[in-house]
Amino acid sequence: MKKILLNAMIAGVLAVPSASWAAPGEEIISRAADQQSVAVTIYNDNLALVKDARRVRLGRDLNQLAWREVSAQMRPETAQLRNLSNPAGFRLQEQNFDFDLLTPEKLLETYVGREVAVIRVNPATGAETRETATVLATNGGVVLKFADRVETGVPGRLAFAGVPDTLRDTPTLVISLINPSAGLQNLELSYLTGGLSWRADYVAELNAKDDRLDINGWVTLTN
């Protein structure tokens, strides 16, 4: 699943800058290995603020940046990316939160209406045969259309031409941005996320003389 956020400018009417419609270049991928620091502030009510600072090499002008390994419960409408190295002229065009993780079921769903290869193995000889079929439906089971018939279920194993860009092996924020100069940049992504909470518990112990009270406190973090 994908959530798309467009950065619009308001000048009398609502408009999206024309640069956001330029064809994006090769996707730049930022992983956790790029991290310089991570700060997490945990609030009550299952809410936390994450500040993830990374060093990323960007090109000049339009960039397509895939910021991998964000929280799966990110609130994408709160995401803010800043260029700490060169903030002047740096601006965001579009943000897509890809939080549908790659699974066999999700991959098959994206191939509805498209062709896959169906591979069967002869149990006696071990020989493989291949047929091309179109995926008609996946709800409640798989429906495949071959050249001369329609079958339900998967009669063998399926081979796919590739993985769509919308499916990721980890939650990813994909950002289209304008960068004023090429090179290594210090970037900071901040966002709110669910899935983190804390609570404090206290235990008080009164001594035998009733004149001293020892209090122990424990903070429990849940993620």
TIDRENKOL-79091 format. One record per atom (N, C-alpha, C, CB): residue in three letters; x, y, z. Coordinates in steps of 0.05 Angstrom, whole numbers, plus 5000, padded with zeros to 4 digits. Last residue first. Glycine has a CB too. Example, Ala and Ser with C-alpha at 12.3 -4.5 7.8 and 13.67 -1.06 7.14 Angstrom:
2
Ser525749555142/Ser527349795143/Ser525850015157/Ser528249885114/Ala526448865156/Ala524649105156/Ala526449345156/Ala522649115181/
***
This chain:
223
Asn515649715447/Asn515649765418/Asn514949515403/Asn518449865409/Thr515850025509/Thr514649825493/Thr514749905464/Thr511649775502/Leu519350115570/Leu519050205542/Leu517849965526/Leu521750305530/Thr518350275636/Thr518150065616/Thr517650185589/Thr515849865624/Val521850455692/Val520750565667/Val520750335647/Val522250815657/Trp521150425761/Trp521850285737/Trp520450415713/Trp521149985739/Gly523650615826/Gly522050675802/Gly523050525778/Gly522050975796/Asn523050525895/Asn524350445870/Asn522450495847/Asn525150145871/Ile523750815957/Ile522150815932/Ile523850735908/Ile520751095928/Asp523550716026/Asp525150686001/Asp523250655977/Asp527050436003/Leu522751076083/Leu521350966060/Leu523150956036/Leu518751146054/Arg523051046153/Arg524551066128/Arg522950936106/Arg527350936131/Asp520250946198/Asp521451216196/Asp523051246170/Asp523151266220/Asp518350456215/Asp516450646202/Asp517550926200/Asp513850646218/Lys521650066230/Lys521250286249/Lys519250496238/Lys523850416255/Ala522049736185/Ala520649636209/Ala520049856229/Ala522349416222/Asn520750146125/Asn522349976143/Asn520849906169/Asn525050116150/Leu516950076066/Leu517250216092/Leu518750026111/Leu514450286104/Glu517650155998/Glu518049966020/Glu518650126046/Glu520349766014/Ala514350235936/Ala515250355961/Ala515450145983/Ala513350595970/Val515150245868/Val514750065891/Val515950205915/Val516149785886/Tyr512350465807/Tyr513850525831/Tyr513150325853/Tyr513350815841/Asp512950545736/Asp511850405759/Asp513650445783/Asp511550095753/Ala511350875676/Ala512950875700/Ala511550725722/Ala513751165708/Arg511550715606/Arg510050755631/Arg512050745654/Arg507750545634/Trp511150855535/Trp512550805560/Trp510650835584/Trp514951005563/Ser511450655465/Ser510150775489/Ser511850715513/Ser507250655492/Leu510650585396/Leu512450625418/Leu510950755441/Leu514850805410/Gly506850565355/Gly508350325362/Gly510350345384/Gly509750235338/Gly507251135310/Gly506050975331/Gly507850735337/Gly503150885323/Thr511051725297/Thr510451445292/Thr508951325316/Thr512951275287/Leu513152315263/Leu511752185286/Leu511051895278/Leu509252345294/Tyr519652505239/Tyr516852425236/Tyr515752315262/Tyr516652215213/Ser525152755202/Ser523752745228/Ser520852665222/Ser523853015243/Leu531352685173/Leu528552625170/Leu527252605197/Leu528052355154/Glu536653045150/Glu535252965174/Glu532352925168/Glu535653165197/Leu542953005116/Leu540053025116/Leu538952935143/Leu538852865093/Asn548453245088/Asn547553165115/Asn544553225116/Asn549053315138/Gln550953005026/Gln549253195041/Gln548553075068/Gln546753275025/Leu555652974975/Leu554752865000/Leu553253075016/Leu557052755017/Gly553153244912/Gly555253164931/Gly553953044956/Gly556953394939/Ala550453824878/Ala551053544880/Ala553253484901/Ala551953434853/Ser545654304899/Ser548354244891/Ser548853944895/Ser550454414907/Pro540054374911/Pro541554584897/Pro544254504887/Pro541854814915/Asn534853914896/Asn537253964912/Asn539054164897/Asn538853694917/Ile528353734903/Ile530153904888/Ile532453974906/Ile528654164877/Leu525353084907/Leu526353334918/Leu528053474898/Leu527953274944/Ser521252564925/Ser522152714903/Ser522952994913/Ser520052734880/Ile522052004966/Ile521752294965/Ile522852404939/Ile523252414989/Val519351464999/Val520451544974/Val519851844970/Val519351374950/Leu520451095055/Leu519351355047/Leu520851445021/Leu519651565070/Thr519150415069/Thr520850615055/Thr519250865049/Thr521950495029/Pro519649795103/Pro518150055099/Pro520050275089/Pro516850135125/Thr522649295061/Thr522649435087/Thr521049695083/Thr525549495098/Asp522149105012/Asp522748905032/Asp522849025060/Asp525348765026/Arg516549354974/Arg519249384986/Arg519649165007/Arg519549664999/Leu512849534919/Leu513349324939/Leu516249344949/Leu512749044928/Thr513049904879/Thr511349964902/Thr511649754925/Thr508449984894/Asp515949714837/Asp517249904854/Asp515649954880/Asp517650164840/Pro514949004827/Pro514149284824/Pro515549464845/Pro511149304826/Val519748544806/Val518348634830/Val517548934825/Val520048604856/Gly519048114748/Gly520448294765/Gly518648374789/Gly521348544750/Ala516647684723/Ala518547834708/Ala520148024726/Ala517147994686/Phe516047074760/Phe515147344754/Phe517447494740/Phe514347494780/Ala513546414762/Ala515946594758/Ala514946864748/Ala517946464738/Leu510545934805/Leu510346164787/Leu512946314786/Leu508046344797/Arg509645214803/Arg510645464815/Arg510645684795/Arg513545424827/Gly503444864800/Gly506444864798/Gly507545104813/Gly507344874768/Pro498145104791/Pro498944834783/Pro502044824779/Pro497544764757/Val494645434837/Val497245454824/Val498245184817/Val499245604843/Gly487645584825/Gly489845474840/Gly492445514824/Gly489445174846/Thr484145454763/Thr484345574790/Thr486545434806/Thr481545554805/Glu484745604693/Glu485045424716/Glu485045594742/Glu487745274714/Val482445614628/Val482645764652/Val482845564675/Val480145954656/Arg485445514562/Arg483745444584/Arg484145644607/Arg484445154594/Asp489145624523/Asp486845464515/Asp484945394538/Asp487845214503/Ala492945964546/Ala492146014518/Ala489645864511/Ala494345924499/Phe490446094613/Phe492445994594/Phe491446044565/Phe493045694599/Lys489246464668/Lys488246424641/Lys490546344623/Lys486846674630/Leu488046324736/Leu489946354714/Leu488646294687/Leu492446184719/Val486546524799/Val485246454774/Val487246524752/Val482446594770/Val487546354867/Val488746454842/Val487146344818/Val491746374840/Gly483646574924/Gly484946374907/Gly485946504881/Gly483046144902/Gly481247014946/Gly480246754954/Gly481546524939/Gly477346744950/Asn483347404894/Asn481647404918/Asn480547124923/Asn479347604915/Thr486047424846/Thr487447294869/Thr485747284894/Thr490047454874/Ala485247364775/Ala484347444801/Ala485947294822/Ala481247374804/Leu488247274728/Leu485647404726/Leu484747514753/Leu483647214715/Val494447264701/Val493147254727/Val490547414725/Val494947374749/Thr495846874644/Thr495147144654/Thr493647114680/Thr493447294633/Ala501546464629/Ala498746494637/Ala498346784647/Ala497846294659/Thr505746024594/Thr505146304601/Thr502146324607/Thr505946494578/Glu509345454617/Glu507145574602/Glu506745864612/Glu504545404606/Arg514444974617/Arg513645244623/Arg511245324605/Arg515945444619/Thr517044394650/Thr515544514628/Thr514544784636/Thr513144334618/Glu522544004669/Glu520844234673/Glu519444314647/Glu522544464684/Ala523743334691/Ala523743534670/Ala521843754676/Ala523143404643/Gly523542914726/Gly524743164736/Gly524843384715/Gly527543104745/Thr520942444714/Thr523442504700/Thr524942744711/Thr522942544671/Ala516642414750/Ala518142164742/Ala520842234730/Ala516442014721/Pro514542914759/Pro515642764782/Pro517242514773/Pro513442684800/Asn515843464721/Asn514943194718/Asn516143024741/Asn515743074691/Val513944094743/Val516143904743/Val514943624740/Val517843924768/Arg512144724715/Arg511344464726/Arg513744274724/Arg508844344710/Ile511045404720/Ile513145194717/Ile512144944730/Ile515945294728/Val508545944688/Val507745724705/Val509645494699/Val504745644701/Ala509946634687/Ala510746364677/Ala509946154697/Ala513746354671/Val504947134677/Val506947004693/Val507646744679/Val505946954723/Glu502147764655/Glu502947484650/Glu505147394670/Glu503947464621/Arg496748144686/Arg499448114674/Arg500147814671/Arg501548264690/Gly492248154715/Gly492148274689/Gly494748254674/Gly491348554691/Val495848194775/Val493148154763/Val493048304736/Val490848254783/Tyr500548284800/Tyr500648164773/Tyr497948104762/Tyr502347914774/Thr499748434851/Thr500648644832/Thr500748544804/Thr503348754840/Glu498547944875/Glu496448144872/Glu497248354851/Glu495848274898/Leu503647714878/Leu501647594860/Leu499447794855/Leu500547334871/Leu505948024918/Leu507148024891/Leu505047924871/Leu509647854891/Lys502747894962/Lys502748174951/Lys503848184923/Lys504248354970/Glu504147344968/Glu501347424963/Glu501247704950/Glu499747414988/Pro509647354978/Pro508647224954/Pro505847314947/Pro508746924958/Thr511448034997/Thr510747765004/Thr509747624979/Thr508447755027/Leu514148645015/Leu514248434994/Leu513648165007/Leu516948424980/Leu509749105048/Leu512248945046/Leu511948715027/Leu513048845074/Asp507449715042/Asp506649445034/Asp509249285030/Asp504849435009/Phe509150225049/Phe509150055072/Phe507949785067/Phe507750185095/Asp511550765022/Asp511150495014/Asp511450305038/Asp513250404992/Phe509651395016/Phe510351215038/Phe509550935029/Phe508951285064/Asn512151914979/Asn510651664977/Asn511551485000/Asn510851534949/Gln512152604967/Gln512952384986/Gln511052154983/Gln513052485015/Glu514753134928/Glu512752924932/Glu513952714951/Glu511952794905/Gln518353574934/Gln516253574913/Gln514053374919/Gln517453514886/Leu522153994977/Leu520853744971/Leu518653774951/Leu519753614997/Arg528254354968/Arg525354344972/Arg524254074964/Arg523954574957/Phe533554794975/Phe532754514978/Phe529754514984/Phe534354375002/Gly535055324975/Gly534355204950/Gly533454914951/Gly536555224931/Ala538955235031/Ala538055435012/Ala537455294985/Ala540055665008/Pro541454825061/Pro538454855062/Pro537355045041/Pro537654955089/Asn546154435062/Asn545654655043/Asn542654705041/Asn546854585015/Ser546454095106/Ser548854195094/Ser548354435077/Ser550153975076/Leu541453935121/Leu542954095141/Leu545454215128/Leu543753915164/Asn535553905093/Asn538253885085/Asn539954065104/Asn538653975055/Arg530053525119/Arg531553775118/Arg534453715108/Arg531653915146/Leu523553275116/Leu526353235109/Leu527753495106/Leu526553065082/Gln518453055155/Gln519753295147/Gln522653225141/Gln519553525168/Ala512152745164/Ala514952725156/Ala516052985146/Ala515252505134/Thr506852745175/Thr508552895194/Thr511452895185/Thr508252785222/Glu504352405140/Glu503752695137/Glu505352865156/Glu500752735143/Pro505951895155/Pro507452035134/Pro506752325131/Pro506851895108/Arg507251635212/Arg505051805203/Arg506251975181/Arg503851975226/Met509750965215/Met510251245210/Met507551385203/Met512251285188/Gln509950435226/Gln507550585235/Gln507950885233/Gln506950505264/Ala514750255209/Ala512450165194/Ala509950315202/Ala512049865197/Ser520050725207/Ser518050585223/Ser515650505205/Ser517150755247/Val524850595154/Val523350775172/Val521350605187/Val521851005156/Glu528050345115/Glu528150265144/Glu527050485162/Glu531050205151/Arg530050835066/Arg529250575075/Arg529350555105/Arg531050365062/Trp528451295024/Trp529451295052/Trp528451045065/Trp528551555068/Ala529951434961/Ala528551224976/Ala529851205004/Ala528650954961/Leu529352004921/Leu530751884944/Leu528951684958/Leu531652104964/Gln530552294864/Gln528652104874/Gln530051944896/Gln527451914852/Asn531752974848/Asn532752724858/Asn530352554867/Asn534752764881/Leu533253534807/Leu531253344816/Leu532553074824/Leu529253294793/Asp539153874826/Asp536453904816/Asp534653674825/Asp536453914785/Arg544653424832/Arg543653694830/Arg540853694817/Arg545553874814/Gly544552844875/Gly545252984851/Gly544053264852/Gly544152844826/Leu547252634939/Leu545052714921/Leu546152844896/Leu543252914936/Arg549152184987/Arg550152324963/Arg547752374944/Arg552252154948/Val548052275056/Val547052165031/Val548252325008/Val543952165029/Arg547852135122/Arg549552265102/Arg549052125075/Arg552552255110/Arg542352255168/Arg543952085150/Arg545652255132/Arg542151895134/Ala538452235225/Ala540352395210/Ala542152205194/Ala542052575229/Asp532152225247/Asp534052045235/Asp535852205217/Asp532551815218/Lys528052275299/Lys529752445283/Lys532052275273/Lys530752695299/Val521452135318/Val523952025309/Val525452235293/Val523551765292/Leu516952135371/Leu518252305350/Leu520952185344/Leu518452605360/Ala511251725385/Ala514051795388/Ala514951975365/Ala515751535390/Leu505651445419/Leu506651635400/Leu509551705406/Leu504951895400/Asn501951225457/Asn502951065434/Asn504051255411/Asn500750885423/Asp500751565499/Asp498751515479/Asp499951395453/Asp497251775472/Asn506751975512/Asn504551795520/Asn502751745496/Asn502851925543/Tyr512951955474/Tyr510752085489/Tyr508751875499/Tyr509352295471/Ile519751915464/Ile517251765467/Ile515251915484/Ile517951485480/Thr524252085416/Thr522852195439/Thr520152065442/Thr522552505437/Val530251885390/Val527451805392/Val526351925418/Val527151495392/Ala535151985342/Ala534052075367/Ala531152005368/Ala534552385372/Val540951775311/Val538051735312/Val537251815340/Val537251435306/Ser546351935265/Ser545151935292/Ser542151885289/Ser545652205307/Gln547951775215/Gln549851915232/Gln548951915261/Gln550352195222/Gln546651245171/Gln545851405194/Gln548251525208/Gln544251235214/Asp547550905130/Asp548251185126/Asp547751355150/Asp546651295103/Ala545450425145/Ala548350445147/Ala549250735142/Ala549750265126/Ala540150455132/Ala540850505160/Ala543850545163/Ala539850285178/Arg540350765066/Arg539850545085/Arg540750625113/Arg541350285076/Ser537851055009/Ser539151105035/Ser538350885054/Ser538451385046/Ile538451074940/Ile537550914963/Ile539150984987/Ile537650614957/Ile535751404885/Ile537951404905/Ile536951264930/Ile538951694911/Glu533651204822/Glu532951234850/Glu535451214867/Glu530951014859/Glu534951594765/Glu535351354779/Glu534951394809/Glu538251244774/Gly530052124757/Gly532351964749/Gly532551704765/Gly534952124751/Pro523252284739/Pro525352244759/Pro527652074747/Pro524252104784/Ala520852774696/Ala521452494699/Ala523752444718/Ala522152364671/Ala517053284729/Ala519353204713/Ala519852904717/Ala521853364720/Trp513153464761/Trp512353274741/Trp514553194723/Trp510153404724/Ser515353824795/Ser514653574807/Ser513753364786/Ser512453604827/Ala515954294767/Ala518254114769/Ala517553844780/Ala520454244786/Ser511254584773/Ser511554414749/Ser513854234751/Ser511854594725/Pro508054544837/Pro510254644820/Pro510754464797/Pro512754684836/Val501154554841/Val503454394845/Val505654494827/Val502854094840/Ala496655024872/Ala498154934848/Ala500454754857/Ala499155164831/Leu490955374890/Leu492755154897/Leu494055044871/Leu491154924911/Val491156084882/Val489955834878/Val491955624886/Val488955794849/Gly494256484911/Gly491556544900/Gly490056294896/Gly491856704874/Ala498556074917/Ala498856344908/Ala496256424894/Ala501356374889/Ile501455544949/Ile498955694947/Ile499555984940/Ile497355684974/Met504454944929/Met504855224935/Met502155364931/Met507055354918/Ala504954274956/Ala503754474938/Ala504354754948/Ala500654434937/Asn507253644955/Asn507853904967/Asn506854114947/Asn510953924972/Leu503353064964/Leu504453264946/Leu504953524960/Leu502553304922/Leu503752414985/Leu503452684994/Leu504752874974/Leu504652725023/Ile501051774985/Ile502351984969/Ile501652254980/Ile501551964939/Lys501951135009/Lys500751395014/Lys502351605000/Lys500551445045/Lys500850464988/Lys502450714985/Lys500750954994/Lys503450744957/Met501749765000/Met500050005000/Met501850255000/Met498150005024/
***
